[in-house]
């Protein structure tokens, strides 16, 4: 596998329906919003601001992250370059393809990170050591 261009990874709009009577908004993930069928859903919350999550890559799994509340940074790494994207809107998500190292950090108070993934949990899909990741992507 060769390294992915991180510039091709960007925030994606999630369809938002605004209530005409001012009762708030509704965002919907259905049909072709994601390029895969969701097979697992989990969320992170109560993460201390000085802690980080992630610190791994996936061989096959794709992941869509949404900041349902608050904000956090997603640091993407392709083995050569790093890029940080801040998630802070519940109607924008970040699609992370397989073969990208990710770290989540700088969680604000009350931040909730929703993760919609393409596969059920399989430990063998994880690359947890950065040196192994660099070998995987050929960096």
ABEGO torsion letter per residue (X at the ends): XBBBBAAABBBBBBBBBBBAAGAEBBBBBBEAABABBBABBBBBBGBBAABBBEGBBBAABBBBBBBABEBBBBBBBAGABBBBBBBABAABBBBBBBGBBBBBBGBBBGBBBBBBBABBBBAAABBABAAAAAAAAGX
